[in-house]
Amino acid sequence: MRVTPKTPKGRKIAGSAAAMALAVSFIGTWEGLELKAYRDIVGVLTVCYGETRGVQPGDQYTKAACDEMLSREVLAFERELDKCLKPPVDVPAETKVAFVSWAYNVGTGAACRSTLVRKANRGDLVGACNELPRWNRAGGRVIRGLTNRRISERSLCHRGLDA
């Protein structure tokens, strides 16, 4: 799946409208939009594009509110992920979007403790991208949707490196 727009190397999502649009579109597509609170595959209350923090039964949002929430969360997850991606890691924008999408889904705590981040911090961005498919489980079992998402994230991740 080709995701546009192309973004320049070394840009933060927060500093680029194109990277932000790519991140919101990419993550939103994989998370899906639910305007009313529901329980996800492992029973966690979730709303909008996978938001879990502070969600209560009966919560309901408009699409515009969900879009705004996702934009804020993308920036927040990028900031948290940046705390564990040690300089001078120069991550191309598409690769960064793939990493943020993954961290948004698995949480920054797990992301920051991962082999993926350790490889990125050693400068092995190809190896880091190749770690993404390993994160395809929820509740201890392989989930086809997560497998598909991780394949797509890996593709986007590598595309950033090829640019």
C-alpha positions as CSV (number, residue, x, y, z in Angstrom):
1,M,0.0,0.0,0.0
2,R,1.6,3.3,-1.0
3,V,1.0,6.0,1.5
4,T,1.5,9.6,0.5
5,P,2.7,12.3,0.8
6,K,6.5,11.7,0.7
7,T,8.3,13.5,3.5
8,P,12.0,14.6,3.7
9,K,14.6,12.7,5.7
10,G,15.3,13.6,9.3
11,R,12.1,15.5,10.0
12,K,10.0,15.2,13.1
13,I,6.3,14.5,12.7
14,A,5.7,17.6,14.9
15,G,7.7,19.8,12.5
16,S,6.2,18.8,9.2
17,A,2.6,19.1,8.1
18,A,3.2,16.4,5.5
19,A,4.5,14.0,8.1
20,M,1.7,14.8,10.5
21,A,-0.9,14.1,7.7
22,L,0.8,10.8,6.9
23,A,0.9,9.8,10.6
24,V,-2.7,10.6,11.3
25,S,-3.9,8.9,8.1
26,F,-1.7,5.8,8.6
27,I,-2.5,5.3,12.3
28,G,-6.2,6.2,11.9
29,T,-6.6,3.6,9.1
30,W,-5.1,0.9,11.2
31,E,-6.9,1.8,14.5
32,G,-10.3,2.4,12.9
33,L,-12.8,4.9,14.1
34,E,-15.4,4.1,16.8
35,L,-17.3,7.1,18.1
36,K,-18.8,5.2,21.1
37,A,-16.7,3.5,23.8
38,Y,-16.3,-0.2,23.3
39,R,-14.1,-3.0,24.7
40,D,-11.1,-3.9,22.5
41,I,-9.9,-7.4,21.7
42,V,-8.3,-7.8,25.2
43,G,-11.2,-6.1,27.0
44,V,-9.8,-2.5,27.4
45,L,-12.3,0.4,27.1
46,T,-11.4,2.2,23.9
47,V,-12.9,5.0,21.8
48,C,-12.1,7.0,18.7
49,Y,-8.8,5.8,17.1
50,G,-7.8,3.4,19.8
51,E,-7.7,5.9,22.7
52,T,-7.8,4.1,26.0
53,R,-6.7,6.7,28.6
54,G,-9.6,7.9,30.7
55,V,-12.3,6.2,28.6
56,Q,-15.5,5.5,30.6
57,P,-18.5,3.3,29.6
58,G,-20.9,5.4,27.5
59,D,-18.3,7.9,26.3
60,Q,-19.1,9.2,22.9
61,Y,-17.3,11.7,20.6
62,T,-17.8,13.4,17.2
63,K,-15.4,12.5,14.3
64,A,-13.9,16.0,14.6
65,A,-13.2,15.4,18.3
66,C,-11.6,12.0,17.5
67,D,-9.5,13.5,14.7
68,E,-8.2,16.2,17.1
69,M,-7.5,13.6,19.8
70,L,-5.5,11.5,17.4
71,S,-3.4,14.5,16.2
72,R,-2.6,15.4,19.9
73,E,-1.8,11.7,20.7
74,V,0.5,11.3,17.7
75,L,2.6,14.3,18.9
76,A,2.5,13.0,22.5
77,F,3.7,9.5,21.4
78,E,6.4,11.0,19.2
79,R,7.7,13.0,22.2
80,E,7.7,9.9,24.4
81,L,9.4,7.8,21.8
82,D,12.0,10.5,21.2
83,K,13.0,10.2,24.9
84,C,14.2,6.7,24.2
85,L,15.6,7.2,20.7
86,K,19.0,8.5,21.6
87,P,20.7,11.1,19.4
88,P,22.2,11.1,16.9
89,V,19.6,8.8,15.5
90,D,18.5,10.5,12.3
91,V,15.2,8.8,11.5
92,P,13.6,9.6,8.1
93,A,10.0,10.8,8.4
94,E,8.3,7.8,7.0
95,T,10.4,5.5,9.2
96,K,9.5,7.7,12.2
97,V,5.7,7.5,11.3
98,A,6.0,3.7,11.3
99,F,7.8,3.7,14.7
100,V,5.2,6.1,16.2
101,S,2.3,4.0,14.8
102,W,3.8,0.9,16.5
103,A,4.4,2.8,19.7
104,Y,0.8,4.2,19.6
105,N,-0.4,0.6,19.4
106,V,1.9,-1.1,21.9
107,G,2.6,1.8,24.3
108,T,5.8,3.7,24.8
109,G,6.8,1.8,27.8
110,A,7.0,-1.5,25.9
111,A,8.4,0.4,22.9
112,C,11.3,2.0,24.8
113,R,12.3,-1.4,26.4
114,S,12.3,-3.1,23.0
115,T,15.0,-4.6,20.8
116,L,13.6,-2.4,18.0
117,V,14.6,0.8,19.9
118,R,18.0,-0.8,20.9
119,K,18.7,-1.5,17.2
120,A,17.6,2.0,16.2
121,N,19.9,3.5,18.9
122,R,22.8,1.5,17.5
123,G,22.1,3.0,14.0
124,D,20.6,-0.3,12.7
125,L,17.4,1.2,11.3
126,V,17.0,-1.7,8.8
127,G,17.1,-4.1,11.7
128,A,14.8,-1.9,13.7
129,C,12.2,-1.9,10.9
130,N,12.5,-5.7,10.7
131,E,11.5,-6.0,14.3
132,L,8.0,-4.7,13.7
133,P,6.4,-8.0,12.6
134,R,7.4,-9.6,15.9
135,W,4.7,-7.4,17.6
136,N,1.7,-9.2,16.3
137,R,0.1,-10.6,19.5
138,A,-2.6,-9.4,21.8
139,G,-3.7,-11.4,24.8
140,G,-0.9,-13.9,24.1
141,R,-2.1,-14.9,20.7
142,V,-1.3,-13.9,17.1
143,I,-3.8,-11.5,15.7
144,R,-4.2,-11.3,11.9
145,G,-5.0,-7.6,12.0
146,L,-1.8,-6.9,14.0
147,T,0.2,-9.1,11.6
148,N,-1.2,-7.0,8.7
149,R,-0.5,-3.7,10.5
150,R,3.1,-4.7,11.3
151,I,3.8,-5.7,7.7
152,S,2.4,-2.3,6.6
153,E,4.5,-0.5,9.2
154,R,7.6,-2.4,8.2
155,S,7.0,-1.5,4.5
156,L,6.6,2.2,5.4
157,C,9.6,2.0,7.7
158,H,11.8,0.6,4.9
159,R,10.4,3.1,2.3
160,G,11.6,5.9,4.5
161,L,15.1,4.4,4.5
162,D,15.0,4.0,0.7
163,A,14.0,7.6,0.1
